[in-house]
Amino acid sequence: MTAKSTLHGELPRPRAGFIGFDEEEVEAFKHVFGTIFAAKTERMLAGQVYAGDLDVVVSRKDPGEWVKTNHCIVFGKSAATIPLYDDLSLVIDNAEGTAFEAPTQPDPLFASLLKAYVDEIGTARGKPVIRVGRFYNDDVGWIIEEPETEVIADMGLLRATAPRGALALVIARKQAELGFAWFPTPPADVHAWTRAIVTKWSRAYPDAFPGVNDWEAEAAWNDADEARIRRSIEQLARRRSRIVARLDALEARLASELLDARERARKGSRRLLTAQADELVAATRDAFVALGFVVEEMDQATGDNEQRREDLRIRTPDDPNWEAIVEVKGLERGSARLEHVARISRHATRYAAAKGREPSQILFVLNAQFGVPPDLRARPWASAPHDAEAFAEANGLLVPTTDLFRILRDVNSGALSASASRALIVKARGVLQYPIDDDEEDENPVEAARDEQSTASAKGD
C-alpha cells in the first residue's frame, strides 16, 4: 500500500512526481495529471513532497526509495536493481542480447505504441535486459532465478529470449498493490507511454488515478453543446486569471503602502508605545494637539535659573478656565511609583504658587514597560488600587500611553470625535482606561462624552 498522506489541503489529482525531466517535458504532462511536482533528483523530490501525497512517480533516473511506496515508471537504466517482492528484485543484465519477441495479443492500450517501439529498438543486440534475481552475498552478487515464468508472464511488452528476460515491462506488484513500469531503453514518445500506462493502472487502481480514463471529458470527443460550454468555462477561467492578476497587483501595492504607513507610525503615534525621555514628551505633545488641546511645552518656558517644571501644560477649547499640568515618563521596567506622584505633586504646588489656584487636573502620562509588547504590559496600579484612589482624590489622572494611543487612533479614524476624547480625559480620575466596558463602570465616560457631543449637536441644530 502507498504511504499515508500528510498533505494539507486538496490539490487536484492524480498527483505525479517527475524526476530528471526538463521543464518543457513536464509542461506536456499537465493535461494528464492534476498536480505535478518536479525535481532533478529523487532526494530533491523528497524535499518537496511526501510519498503518500503522490499517486505516481515518473523518473528518468534512479527512483530510489520512491519505488517502494508509489506506483512508478522508470525510463532508462540508471537504476541497476528494483525491489520486486520478498527477496526478489528486477536486475539489469547487460549480457549481449540476441533476440526478442513481442506478445501476439498485446494490451490494446499498448498495441500501436509497442509497434513503434519495436521499430525503434530494431534488434536486441546490445540492449539491456531486465531479469529477476536474488542477491546472495557480496562475493557472489546477484543470482538470476530460473525459471522466471511467473514473473516473465506478467511482464508483457517485449520479451528477450536470449538472455531470458524483458526489454521493457509493465507489471503489477501484487503484494504491494503498486504498478511498476521500466524501459531500460527509453522509447521516443515517453509522454504517450506514460499516459497509456497510467490509463491501464487507473483501471486496476481507480482510487489512485481518478479521472485519468475519463476520455469523454477530453475536448476531442465533446459534442457541439459540450464544446460551447467548455469554451464558456475557458473564457471564465481567463477572466478569473485577469481578475486575480489585478487583485494580486492591488495587494502588492497595498502591502507596499502598509510598509510605508508602518514606518510613518513608528516615527509618529507609535512613539507613545516605544519612546522615552524627550521623544516620548514630543509624542505626547503631538497626541494632545491632535485631540484638540492647546499645548505648552514647559521646558521651553523655563529659564536657566528656574527649577524644572512639568513637561507640558494643556488647555481645552471647551472651557477657557481649564488648564492641566502634564508629566511624561517612560519606564523600561516596573510601573508608577509613589516617588513619581511626589514629583508631580511638587509641580502642582509650584503651579498653585505661581497661578494662585490649583491646576484643573494633574496628568501623569506613563509609557511603562516599553520594551514589552503593549498587550502584555501590566495595568498601572492594578495591584495597588489604593494608590490609584489616592491619586484620583488629588485630582490626578494616570494616562497609560497604550490607552492614549487607542484614543488617538479612534479620533484619527473617525470612530471617536476629538471633543469626545477631550471630555473623556477631562472627566476621568485615577487611571484612564479606554475603551471601558459598560459592566465595569456605572457611568462609562466615553459614552457620557459622546452623549454630551450628541446633545450639543442637537441644540445647535
C-alpha positions, -999 to +999 in steps of 0.1 A: +000+000+000+012+036-006+024+057+024-001+077+044-007+112+030+005+142+050-005+169+025-027+196+039-054+209+016-068+194-015-046+195-046-060+182-078-054+145-086-038+124-098-006+139-083+026+130-101+062+135-092+088+138-120+125+131-116+151+142-141+127+158-167+132+192-181+106+220-179+093+215-214+087+178-209+069+184-176+047+210-192+034+184-217+021+163-188-001+189-172-032+178-191-027+142-178-021+149-141-040+173-118-009+183-098+028+179-107+059+181-086+093+181-105+128+178-093+163+169-107+169+140-082+148+117-061+162+134-029+152+168-042+117+155-049+116+141-013+123+176-001+091+189-018+065+163-011+059+132+010+055+098-007+019+095+005+010+127-013+018+113-048-001+089-069+027+081-093+064+088-097+079+091-133+117+091-134+145+093-159+169+085-131+171+060-102+138+065-084+154+054-051+130+048-022+100+061-042+097+027-059+089+011-026+060+033-018+045+045-051+033+035-085+064+041-105+075+044-142+112+044-150+128+054-183+165+045-186+189+021-168+202+045-141+188+020-115+207-013-116+181-031-095+145-025-084+129-044-054+101-067-066+088-087-036+102-109-008+139-110-015+135-109-053+145-079-074+145-068-110+180-067-122+196-052-153+216-078-173+240-062-197+248-095-214+247-094-251+212-099-263+205-118-294+167-120-299+134-108-285+097-113-292+066-092-288+033-106-274+010-119-301-020-102-284-007-071-267-029-049-245-049-027-268-037+004-249-001-005-259-006-021-294+003+009-316+029+022-292+045-012-290+047-015-327+066+018-329+089+008-300+098-025-318+108-004-349+129+019-326+147-010-310+153-029-342+174-056-326+180-069-291+218-068-296+234-046-270+202-037-253+200-041-215+177-069-204+156-069-172+158-102-153+147-115-119+174-121-094+181-127-057+212-111-040+233-139-025+262-121-009+289-095-017+312-122-032+286-140-053+264-110-060+231-115-079+218-149-088+194-149-117+164-170-109+155-198-134+128-204-145+111-170-143+079-180-159+056-164-132+073-130-134+080-130-171+044-140-180+033-108-162+058-086-178+041-082-212+056-058-237+089-071-251+104-104-240+141-111-246+147-148-254+185-147-251+192-139-224+158-147-210+142-115-196+124-084-208+135-054-228+106-035-213+079-043-187+047-031-171+038-052-141+016-052-110+035-058-078+007-078-062+019-078-027+024-041-025-007-033-047+015-010-068+022-008-105+057-006-119+070+000-155+106+000-167+121+009-200+159+005-198+160+016-234+136+047-233+110+050-261+109+080-282+074+090-271+078+090-233+046+111-230+024+087-248+037+057-230+032+074-196-004+082-204-011+047-217+004+031-186-014+054-162-046+047-180-041+010-176-033+015-139-064+037-134-085+006-142-066-016-116-062+012-090-091+037-096-086+053-062-050+063-071-058+077-106-092+094-105-104+108-138-074+095-159-095+073-181-124+098-185-119+101-223-154+116-226-142+147-208-115+153-235-122+182-259-115+160-289-147+139-281-171+166-270-202+172-290-212+208-301-231+216-269-202+204-246-177+223-267-198+255-264-200+251-226-163+242-225-154+275-243-175+294-218-157+278-189-123+286-206-134+322-211-144+324-174-111+309-164-092+336-185-114+363-169-107+349-135-070+350-143-072+386-153-091+395-121-067+376-099-038+393-116-054+427-109-061+417-073-025+405-069-012+438-082-035+457-059-025+435-030+012+441-037+006+479-039-013+479-006+014+458+010+039+484+000+017+512+013+013+493+045+051+492+050+052+529+044+024+535+068+041+513+094+073+534+091+052+566+095+036+551+126+069+542+141+080+578+137+046+592+147+019+579+170+036+546+179+063+565+197+037+566+225+044+529+229+081+528+223+098+560+233+111+576+265+125+609+276+123+639+252+110+617+223+081+605+245+073+641+255+072+651+219+049+622+210+026+631+239+025+667+228+016+657+192-011+634+205-027+661+227-025+686+198-043+660+175-070+657+201-076+695+200-058+706+232-037+737+233-003+725+244+026+745+260+060+729+264+072+739+298+109+731+292+109+759+266+092+782+291+116+775+320+145+799+324+181+789+331+180+795+369+144+782+374+135+749+389+124+722+365+087+722+360+062+697+345+067+687+309+035+701+294+005+723+302-027+717+282-058+737+278-091+727+262-111+749+239-143+736+256-136+755+289-114+787+289-108+783+327-095+747+324-057+740+325-039+709+334-002+701+341+013+670+324+042+650+335+055+624+310+076+593+319+089+562+302+099+532+322+115+501+307+107+481+338+081+484+366+053+509+367+041+540+385+057+546+420+050+570+448+082+589+440+067+598+406+035+610+423+055+631+448+074+648+419+042+656+401+027+670+434+057+693+437+050+706+402+013+712+412+024+731+443+047+754+423+019+759+397-005+769+425+021+793+440+026+809+406-010+810+394-028+815+427-050+784+421-047+746+418-044+731+383-077+719+369-061+684+366-028+666+371-020+642+342+007+616+345+014+601+311+032+569+316+048+545+290+055+516+313+074+485+303+081+500+268+103+470+259+073+446+262+046+442+236+017+465+246-009+438+250+014+420+275+020+451+297+006+452+332-020+479+340-005+506+362-015+503+399-035+471+391-021+456+423-022+489+442-058+502+438-054+524+469-026+544+452-049+550+422-077+561+445-053+585+464-041+600+431-077+604+420-086+623+452-056+646+445-073+655+412-049+632+393-052+610+362-026+585+352-028+581+314-012+549+301+003+556+267-015+524+255-048+540+262-037+573+248-026+556+216-061+539+212-079+572+218-057+589+192-062+561+167-100+563+171-100+600+167-079+598+135-102+571+121-133+590+129-146+564+154-144+590+182-147+628+179-119+650+192-143+668+215-155+634+230-119+624+235-112+657+254-143+653+275-132+617+284-098+629+296-111+660+315-137+639+334-116+609+342-096+604+375-074+577+389-062+556+359-075+562+324-090+532+307-100+532+270-123+517+259-143+509+290-167+480+293-202+491+304-201+464+331-170+478+347-183+513+355-217+527+365-211+555+340-189+550+310-170+583+304-166+575+267-203+571+263-210+601+285-187+623+264-204+610+232-238+617+247-227+653+255-215+657+220-248+645+206-268+668+229-247+698+219-251+690+182-289+687+187-291+721+204-270+735+176-295+722+151 
